[in-house]
Amino acid sequence: MRLAALLLVLVAALFAASLLSGPLPVSAWQALAALAGDDGTPLSVVMREIRLPRALLAVMIGASLGLSGAAMQGYLRNPLAEPGLIGVSGAAALGAVLALQTGLAAAFALALPLSALGMAVLAVLLILMLAGPRGASITLILAGIAISALAGALTSLVLNLSPNPFAAADIVFWMMGSLADRSFTHIWLALPFMLVGWALLAGLGRSLDALTLGEDAAQAMGVRLPRLRLALILGTAASVGAATAVAGAIGFVGLVVPHLLRPFVGGRPSALLWASALGGAAMVLAADIAVREVFPTRDLKLGVLMALVGAPLFLHLIYKTRKELP
């Protein structure tokens, strides 16, 4: 309970800081007044149409990535597992790249996220077809790696053959990940998918706890592994696919956050699920604030900052895991 309270306070404080962060300095009272009443002033527009959806998306995306990472690590019983392992984020990125390259994103505002979501759905269907509902964990991993490799190769091919340097630049910048220029339209597009994903993943706690004893013991305790695997794939695909569709590629959250919080929950996967959701929301909020405050005059991408922070932590995780091996 103490950890939950601390994480909730941290998320609330960072959410408030996100609302106050930006090139237009405002006091907390001015921000609250602008959010409470739409008087048509520039400050009201900035707070209600720019900063509020950006902060909400940071919470949604961070929670999705953190929750998915904890569920994936609990199922595979491997602290090095992360949501992108099943290839959905790479496939969603490919869909967005195709929308940018073909000009659909310029002709239709929602073409980019819709194309990304459509490709994520296609990736899920391929995973289910390759791995099967009763496939082993290693089959799921191999299917995800294959889909990620194929999506990455096709993305590189699109960039290589792009005749328009401006489209290529848009593709590269989008793939870096960002919450800038997002609106409530993106929230309403991603939220239904994320809610489905959260519901599926949040219900896996008891089964993941049983799985720590081994697959045979979990089955003896009444856990149906095919159903668990299907819920994991669909939940991760829905939440991570929606996050990638509206914000681009944001890595390391689902890998690092569960690792940082695992010692505080005693290693129990069920407790780590909600803790990682709150921790992921806090991490993305903090990173998005840093993006705006560290280089306010430059368009520093959120995904770039997350990689700069997450990669050293990932290397530390690898080193620590190696030391713990017999």
Secondary structure, DSSP 8 states (H G I E B T S, - for coil): -HHHHHHHHHHHHHHHHHHH-SSS---HHHHHHHHH---S-HHHHIIIIIIHHHHHHHHHHHHHHHHHHHHHHHHHT-TT--GGGGSHHHHHHHHHHHHHHHTHHHH-TTHHHHHHHHHHHHHHHHHHHHH-TT--HHHHHHHHHHHHHHHHHHHHHHHHH-S-HHHHHHHHHHHT---TT--HHHHHHHHHHHHHHHHHHHTTHHHHHHHTT-HHHHHHTT--HHHHHHHHHHHHHHHHHHHHHHH----SHHHHHHHHHGGGGTT-HHHHHHHHHHHHHHHHHHHHHHHHHHSTTS---HHHHHHHHHHHHHHHHHHHHHHH--
